[in-house]
Amino acid sequence: MRAHLGFLISLVSGIALAMLSFRILMVERFLSLWVRFLQTIPQISFIILLLFWFDRETSILIVIFLMSFPLIYVQELEGLKGIDQDYMDIIELYHHRWWYNLKKAYLPLTAVQIEGAILAGLPLALKVTVMSEVLNQARDGIGRALSLARVNIDMTSVFAWTILLVVFVSVETELIQYLFRKRKQRQQ
């Protein structure tokens, strides 16, 4: 649940800030520095530093956000920059509210990039969550189970939890791909 909440926060903020960056060059320049910074810092450093400043649950959510946000932001911004100029002219020609343009133009035109960001980012968020749970000594979760298995020198449990995570991520990824395929079929 943590992974999904953290990923959802990064998905919404990544898309929103990419839209803002697409419209305002100064925002893009400012955020590009921070995104590069976030992409460069090792995950383990974030986890350790955040433990000093926040409680366990909050630090896990922040780490998920910090790891997922750059991927989503970059994907969406590049998708927006790749929109054909003819489409951009049509969007500008009709003076609709920004919400209408977002819903009817920008999101559909960048759906491939959003799908790619979700398919790449959600498994990353789940991995980062488990790693954070292990390092933070979380009270529950797969990371907690792996940590207990390590302490008890229980290799079977380590493999079992790892396989469970792989199966869960695979099923979830297939479900997301299925939902995107259904959406595309409805649009045709």
VENDAFEN-V199504 format. One record per residue. N is the residue number from 1. PHI is phi as a letter, one per 20 degrees, with the letter a starting at -180 (999 if undefined). OMEGA is omega in whole degrees, 0 to 359 (NA if undefined). Layout:
n | phi | omega
N | PHI | OMEGA
N | PHI | OMEGA
This chain:
n | phi | omega
1 | 999 | 178
2 | g | 183
3 | g | 182
4 | f | 178
5 | f | 178
6 | f | 180
7 | f | 179
8 | f | 177
9 | f | 180
10 | f | 178
11 | f | 181
12 | f | 182
13 | f | 178
14 | f | 178
15 | f | 181
16 | f | 181
17 | f | 174
18 | f | 177
19 | f | 179
20 | f | 179
21 | f | 179
22 | f | 183
23 | e | 186
24 | c | 185
25 | g | 180
26 | f | 178
27 | f | 178
28 | f | 180
29 | f | 180
30 | f | 183
31 | f | 181
32 | f | 176
33 | f | 181
34 | f | 179
35 | f | 176
36 | g | 178
37 | g | 181
38 | f | 180
39 | f | 186
40 | e | 185
41 | f | 177
42 | f | 181
43 | g | 183
44 | f | 178
45 | f | 177
46 | g | 183
47 | f | 182
48 | f | 181
49 | f | 182
50 | f | 177
51 | f | 177
52 | f | 190
53 | d | 186
54 | c | 174
55 | f | 186
56 | g | 184
57 | f | 181
58 | f | 181
59 | f | 178
60 | f | 179
61 | f | 180
62 | f | 178
63 | f | 178
64 | g | 179
65 | g | 184
66 | f | 179
67 | e | 184
68 | e | 186
69 | g | 183
70 | g | 180
71 | f | 182
72 | f | 181
73 | g | 182
74 | f | 179
75 | g | 183
76 | f | 180
77 | f | 178
78 | f | 176
79 | f | 179
80 | f | 179
81 | f | 182
82 | e | 179
83 | f | 181
84 | g | 183
85 | f | 178
86 | f | 177
87 | f | 180
88 | f | 178
89 | f | 179
90 | f | 179
91 | f | 180
92 | f | 182
93 | f | 179
94 | e | 185
95 | e | 176
96 | e | 175
97 | f | 183
98 | f | 181
99 | f | 178
100 | f | 179
101 | f | 179
102 | f | 185
103 | f | 187
104 | e | 184
105 | c | 190
106 | f | 181
107 | f | 176
108 | f | 181
109 | f | 178
110 | d | 182
111 | g | 180
112 | f | 179
113 | f | 178
114 | f | 178
115 | g | 179
116 | f | 179
117 | f | 179
118 | f | 182
119 | f | 177
120 | e | 187
121 | e | 183
122 | f | 175
123 | f | 176
124 | f | 179
125 | f | 179
126 | f | 177
127 | f | 180
128 | f | 178
129 | f | 180
130 | f | 179
131 | f | 179
132 | f | 179
133 | f | 178
134 | f | 183
135 | f | 181
136 | e | 185
137 | l | 181
138 | f | 182
139 | f | 179
140 | b | 179
141 | o | 180
142 | f | 178
143 | f | 177
144 | f | 180
145 | f | 178
146 | f | 179
147 | f | 177
148 | f | 178
149 | f | 178
150 | f | 180
151 | f | 181
152 | e | 182
153 | l | 183
154 | d | 182
155 | f | 181
156 | g | 179
157 | f | 178
158 | g | 179
159 | f | 181
160 | f | 179
161 | f | 179
162 | f | 178
163 | f | 178
164 | g | 179
165 | f | 179
166 | f | 180
167 | f | 180
168 | g | 180
169 | f | 180
170 | f | 180
171 | f | 180
172 | f | 178
173 | f | 177
174 | f | 178
175 | f | 179
176 | f | 178
177 | f | 178
178 | f | 180
179 | f | 177
180 | f | 177
181 | f | 179
182 | f | 178
183 | f | 179
184 | f | 179
185 | f | 179
186 | f | 181
187 | f | 183
188 | e | NA
